[in-house]
Structure formats: structure tokens, C-alpha cells
Amino acid sequence: MHTTRRLVLTLCFSAMSAAVATPCALAANEIVAGSITNSPPMIAYASDGSTLQGVIVDLAAAMSQKLGKPIVFKSMPFSGLIPAMEAKRIDITFTLMNDTPEREKVLDFVDFFNLGTKLLVQKGNPDHVTGLRSLCGKTVSSVQGSTQVQLVEQANTKCVAAGKPPIHNLQYAQPADARLQVQTGHVAAFLGNSPVMVYLAKHAGDGKIFDVVQGKEYQPVPLGIGVSKSDPKLRDALQAALNAIIRDGTYMKILDKYGVQSGAVQSASINGGSHLAM
């Protein structure tokens, strides 16, 4: 049990990483998952700065036992995930990547969680953000390549059409950098995935740094494990492993552990985001 878990939590950093100068060697019997690694409670480093923890990490560990080979994580910016898949530097994406019709043109998805987008604001909400309509003339932040970028663009179109000043969107490679802009007061809001926003509002600085805009959630969409369309065998194996831990109760225990059970799926669907209008 302990040996398997250590394998699952092995980190492989790209050559661009500041933590390790060269890529680590990967065994042929590992499934390499590209992921952002700074979005608690879904996936983030523990206080030691080197151990990954969170919903996605625990799901990967449980699925690895069903698969008979470990899922290992390779840390990279969100915008680099699909290019890394196309270059075959990773086998899958296992991160906070929404399953959307546009992305399904490139990847297949094994959907493992449901979420939406919430607005993260500075504690006390000094810019009086009440929802997307209140962002006209304000500066916000988002993650490069995320569906939230499109959400801001849609809101901005409505601002301009109504004769209001546009929204200025600062895009960052890492979610932590985008959230920092809220903390320092450089932007009015950060648009991010709902479980992460709720977690940060509750826990960051003992709940004294952020708030979320209550009663507003956008873009209901599944999160999916991204797999190359040329590898249906791996896709189907991941689906079977996820369904196995759903059936035996492990899946819900993991979600309960992190307080995100509201995003549970009943079964692992393939390309469940195909019906969404993004």
C-alpha cells in the first residue's frame, strides 16, 4: 500500500521547472499526467512544498490500484497541457481542465467531477462585484487558456453593446499569480473554478484574505481526464478504473474528505461536455 502511494505521488518536472533543472526519467509502465499543481483542494503542494495532495491526487492513487500501474504527475502551466499531449511528453491531463466541445476536437475526456466558475474577490469586496454584469470598466484576472477567458470575453461584449466601459482581463500562466492580483488589490476579481474559490475564501489566511461572490456561479461543466484520441485503450482503462472506485465507495470518501461532494458524478462518462454551448 505505502509503496504504491509513493509511486503515485512521484513528481516529474519539465526542463523549464525552477525546482529541477532536467526532466526525470519515466518508466514505461507509468501513466504520466500533466497538471497544474497550485489549486487546493483539488491539487496543490502540502506545507513541505514537495508533496502533492488533494482530490485529484487521491483519485489518481485509487485509480492506480485498479489500473495496476501508477499515475505520476508532471507539473506545468495550464496553457502548456494540450501542447504537451500533442508532443507526447505526457500521456494524459489530470487537472482542472473543463471538458468542452472545443477541447473535444483535440482530446477525449473521462469526466470525473462537475463544477462551475465563481468570482473570487478581496475580503470585504471593496470593488462591489456582484456578478459578471458588475465587471464593466473593472480589471479582472484569469488563467491563460481557461474557459474563464471566454466567459470574460462574453461579458465584455455585453458591456460594450450596452455602451459601458470594457472589462480589462489580465491573463496569467499560473492560477496562484492570477489570484495574487486580487489579494494585492490590482484587480477587482479572479474568475476560477468553484471548489477552489470556495476553499480559498474559507482557508487562505484563516479566511481573512478572500471572499466569493455569493449566489453567482457560471459555466456548469464537467472536469475531464484528457486522453489522446489515438489511444482509446488508455481512455477506456481510465474510465473503468474510475467507475470501479465509484462503485466501491472510494470516490465519495475522497470527495467527502475535501468537502467537495457536491461535484460528484454518478458514473464516468466519455466526452460529457459535448452538449455544452461555450
Buried (B, 14 or more C-beta within 10 A) or exposed (E): EEEEBEBBBBBBBBEEBEEEEEBEEBEEEBBBBBBBBBBBBBBBBEEEEEEBBBBBBBBBBBBBBBBEBBBBBBBBBBBBBBEBBEEEBBBBBBBBBBBBEEBBEEBBBBBBBBBBBBBBBBBEBEBEBBBBEBBBEBBBBBBBBBBBBBBBEEBBEBBEEEEBEBBBBBBBBBBBBBBBBBBEEEBBBBBBBBBBBBBBBBEBEEEEBBBBBEEBBBBEBBBBBBBBEEBEEBBBBBBBBBBBBBEEEBBEEBBEEBEBEEBBBEEBBBBBBEEBEB
